[in-house]
């Protein structure tokens, strides 16, 4: 199921689905980490790409932010490795949201 899901990500059109997608990803992350672990770089990059996009519903932002924080808190080494692969603007976005209450 995950390979098919990730073939259709990141979101390009229906940004209203962001809350559903990241709720699902967070659940998978929390309950089935070993299955989603190979996709963490794509998850973090996707979150960085859309979290500040004006097409994303405001109620999706805290869900995306919590997903990023969860990865950062529980798997900080992997998180930092992925952050180093992102371009500077995306790193700034992610850092800003990690520091936002």
ChimeraX commands (.cxc) that place a marker at each C-alpha (Angstrom):
marker #1 position 0.00,0.00,0.00 radius 0.5
marker #1 position 2.76,2.49,0.90 radius 0.5
marker #1 position 4.53,2.41,-2.48 radius 0.5
marker #1 position 1.25,3.23,-4.21 radius 0.5
marker #1 position 0.47,6.00,-1.73 radius 0.5
marker #1 position 3.88,7.60,-2.17 radius 0.5
marker #1 position 3.62,7.45,-5.96 radius 0.5
marker #1 position 0.82,10.00,-5.65 radius 0.5
marker #1 position 2.65,12.31,-3.27 radius 0.5
marker #1 position 3.45,15.11,-2.76 radius 0.5
marker #1 position 0.07,16.71,-3.13 radius 0.5
marker #1 position -0.12,18.77,-6.29 radius 0.5
marker #1 position -3.78,19.68,-6.65 radius 0.5
marker #1 position -6.16,18.70,-3.87 radius 0.5
marker #1 position -4.53,20.42,-0.93 radius 0.5
marker #1 position -7.69,19.92,1.11 radius 0.5
marker #1 position -6.48,16.33,1.48 radius 0.5
marker #1 position -3.36,17.41,3.39 radius 0.5
marker #1 position -4.98,16.89,6.77 radius 0.5
marker #1 position -6.09,13.36,5.84 radius 0.5
marker #1 position -2.74,12.47,4.31 radius 0.5
marker #1 position -0.69,13.68,7.28 radius 0.5
marker #1 position -3.08,12.18,9.83 radius 0.5
marker #1 position -2.60,8.86,8.04 radius 0.5
marker #1 position 1.17,9.29,7.84 radius 0.5
marker #1 position 1.37,10.19,11.52 radius 0.5
marker #1 position -0.65,7.12,12.46 radius 0.5
marker #1 position 1.57,4.92,10.31 radius 0.5
marker #1 position 4.64,6.54,11.81 radius 0.5
marker #1 position 3.43,6.00,15.38 radius 0.5
marker #1 position 2.21,2.42,14.92 radius 0.5
marker #1 position 4.28,0.94,12.09 radius 0.5
marker #1 position 7.57,2.83,12.06 radius 0.5
marker #1 position 9.60,0.11,10.32 radius 0.5
marker #1 position 7.24,0.16,7.35 radius 0.5
marker #1 position 7.25,3.93,6.90 radius 0.5
marker #1 position 10.91,4.53,7.84 radius 0.5
marker #1 position 12.19,4.26,4.23 radius 0.5
marker #1 position 9.72,7.00,3.27 radius 0.5
marker #1 position 10.70,9.49,5.99 radius 0.5
marker #1 position 12.89,11.60,3.70 radius 0.5
marker #1 position 10.00,12.01,1.27 radius 0.5
marker #1 position 7.57,12.69,4.14 radius 0.5
marker #1 position 9.74,15.44,5.61 radius 0.5
marker #1 position 10.36,17.01,2.22 radius 0.5
marker #1 position 6.67,16.86,1.34 radius 0.5
marker #1 position 5.73,18.47,4.65 radius 0.5
marker #1 position 8.26,21.25,4.06 radius 0.5
marker #1 position 6.94,21.84,0.55 radius 0.5
marker #1 position 3.30,22.26,1.51 radius 0.5
marker #1 position 3.09,23.44,5.13 radius 0.5
marker #1 position 3.28,27.13,4.16 radius 0.5
marker #1 position 1.37,26.77,0.89 radius 0.5
marker #1 position -1.68,29.04,0.90 radius 0.5
marker #1 position -3.73,26.23,-0.70 radius 0.5
marker #1 position -3.36,24.08,2.43 radius 0.5
marker #1 position -6.27,24.48,4.83 radius 0.5
marker #1 position -5.24,26.25,8.06 radius 0.5
marker #1 position -6.40,23.30,10.18 radius 0.5
marker #1 position -3.93,21.03,8.36 radius 0.5
marker #1 position -0.89,23.03,9.44 radius 0.5
marker #1 position -0.87,21.83,13.09 radius 0.5
marker #1 position -1.25,18.22,11.91 radius 0.5
marker #1 position 1.72,18.57,9.55 radius 0.5
marker #1 position 3.71,20.40,12.23 radius 0.5
marker #1 position 3.02,17.65,14.78 radius 0.5
marker #1 position 4.13,15.02,12.28 radius 0.5
marker #1 position 7.44,16.84,11.79 radius 0.5
marker #1 position 7.91,17.29,15.54 radius 0.5
marker #1 position 7.22,13.64,16.19 radius 0.5
marker #1 position 9.91,12.56,13.76 radius 0.5
marker #1 position 12.33,15.16,15.11 radius 0.5
marker #1 position 11.73,14.06,18.71 radius 0.5
marker #1 position 11.81,10.31,18.22 radius 0.5
marker #1 position 14.30,9.94,15.37 radius 0.5
marker #1 position 16.40,13.09,15.49 radius 0.5
marker #1 position 19.45,11.59,13.76 radius 0.5
marker #1 position 17.41,10.52,10.73 radius 0.5
marker #1 position 15.58,13.86,10.79 radius 0.5
marker #1 position 18.82,15.86,10.77 radius 0.5
marker #1 position 20.19,13.73,7.93 radius 0.5
marker #1 position 17.11,14.48,5.83 radius 0.5
marker #1 position 17.26,18.18,6.73 radius 0.5
marker #1 position 20.81,18.33,5.36 radius 0.5
marker #1 position 19.52,17.17,1.97 radius 0.5
marker #1 position 16.85,19.88,1.75 radius 0.5
marker #1 position 17.53,23.21,0.12 radius 0.5
marker #1 position 17.93,26.22,2.39 radius 0.5
marker #1 position 14.39,27.64,1.98 radius 0.5
marker #1 position 12.85,24.27,2.94 radius 0.5
marker #1 position 15.18,23.93,5.94 radius 0.5
marker #1 position 14.10,27.40,7.10 radius 0.5
marker #1 position 10.42,26.45,6.77 radius 0.5
marker #1 position 10.84,23.23,8.74 radius 0.5
marker #1 position 12.92,24.93,11.44 radius 0.5
marker #1 position 10.33,27.69,11.78 radius 0.5
marker #1 position 7.55,25.17,12.31 radius 0.5
marker #1 position 9.54,23.12,14.80 radius 0.5
marker #1 position 9.93,26.30,16.86 radius 0.5
marker #1 position 6.29,27.41,16.55 radius 0.5
marker #1 position 3.94,26.67,19.45 radius 0.5
marker link #1:1,2 radius 0.2
marker link #1:2,3 radius 0.2
marker link #1:3,4 radius 0.2
marker link #1:4,5 radius 0.2
marker link #1:5,6 radius 0.2
marker link #1:6,7 radius 0.2
marker link #1:7,8 radius 0.2
marker link #1:8,9 radius 0.2
marker link #1:9,10 radius 0.2
marker link #1:10,11 radius 0.2
marker link #1:11,12 radius 0.2
marker link #1:12,13 radius 0.2
marker link #1:13,14 radius 0.2
marker link #1:14,15 radius 0.2
marker link #1:15,16 radius 0.2
marker link #1:16,17 radius 0.2
marker link #1:17,18 radius 0.2
marker link #1:18,19 radius 0.2
marker link #1:19,20 radius 0.2
marker link #1:20,21 radius 0.2
marker link #1:21,22 radius 0.2
marker link #1:22,23 radius 0.2
marker link #1:23,24 radius 0.2
marker link #1:24,25 radius 0.2
marker link #1:25,26 radius 0.2
marker link #1:26,27 radius 0.2
marker link #1:27,28 radius 0.2
marker link #1:28,29 radius 0.2
marker link #1:29,30 radius 0.2
marker link #1:30,31 radius 0.2
marker link #1:31,32 radius 0.2
marker link #1:32,33 radius 0.2
marker link #1:33,34 radius 0.2
marker link #1:34,35 radius 0.2
marker link #1:35,36 radius 0.2
marker link #1:36,37 radius 0.2
marker link #1:37,38 radius 0.2
marker link #1:38,39 radius 0.2
marker link #1:39,40 radius 0.2
marker link #1:40,41 radius 0.2
marker link #1:41,42 radius 0.2
marker link #1:42,43 radius 0.2
marker link #1:43,44 radius 0.2
marker link #1:44,45 radius 0.2
marker link #1:45,46 radius 0.2
marker link #1:46,47 radius 0.2
marker link #1:47,48 radius 0.2
marker link #1:48,49 radius 0.2
marker link #1:49,50 radius 0.2
marker link #1:50,51 radius 0.2
marker link #1:51,52 radius 0.2
marker link #1:52,53 radius 0.2
marker link #1:53,54 radius 0.2
marker link #1:54,55 radius 0.2
marker link #1:55,56 radius 0.2
marker link #1:56,57 radius 0.2
marker link #1:57,58 radius 0.2
marker link #1:58,59 radius 0.2
marker link #1:59,60 radius 0.2
marker link #1:60,61 radius 0.2
marker link #1:61,62 radius 0.2
marker link #1:62,63 radius 0.2
marker link #1:63,64 radius 0.2
marker link #1:64,65 radius 0.2
marker link #1:65,66 radius 0.2
marker link #1:66,67 radius 0.2
marker link #1:67,68 radius 0.2
marker link #1:68,69 radius 0.2
marker link #1:69,70 radius 0.2
marker link #1:70,71 radius 0.2
marker link #1:71,72 radius 0.2
marker link #1:72,73 radius 0.2
marker link #1:73,74 radius 0.2
marker link #1:74,75 radius 0.2
marker link #1:75,76 radius 0.2
marker link #1:76,77 radius 0.2
marker link #1:77,78 radius 0.2
marker link #1:78,79 radius 0.2
marker link #1:79,80 radius 0.2
marker link #1:80,81 radius 0.2
marker link #1:81,82 radius 0.2
marker link #1:82,83 radius 0.2
marker link #1:83,84 radius 0.2
marker link #1:84,85 radius 0.2
marker link #1:85,86 radius 0.2
marker link #1:86,87 radius 0.2
marker link #1:87,88 radius 0.2
marker link #1:88,89 radius 0.2
marker link #1:89,90 radius 0.2
marker link #1:90,91 radius 0.2
marker link #1:91,92 radius 0.2
marker link #1:92,93 radius 0.2
marker link #1:93,94 radius 0.2
marker link #1:94,95 radius 0.2
marker link #1:95,96 radius 0.2
marker link #1:96,97 radius 0.2
marker link #1:97,98 radius 0.2
marker link #1:98,99 radius 0.2
marker link #1:99,100 radius 0.2
marker link #1:100,101 radius 0.2
view
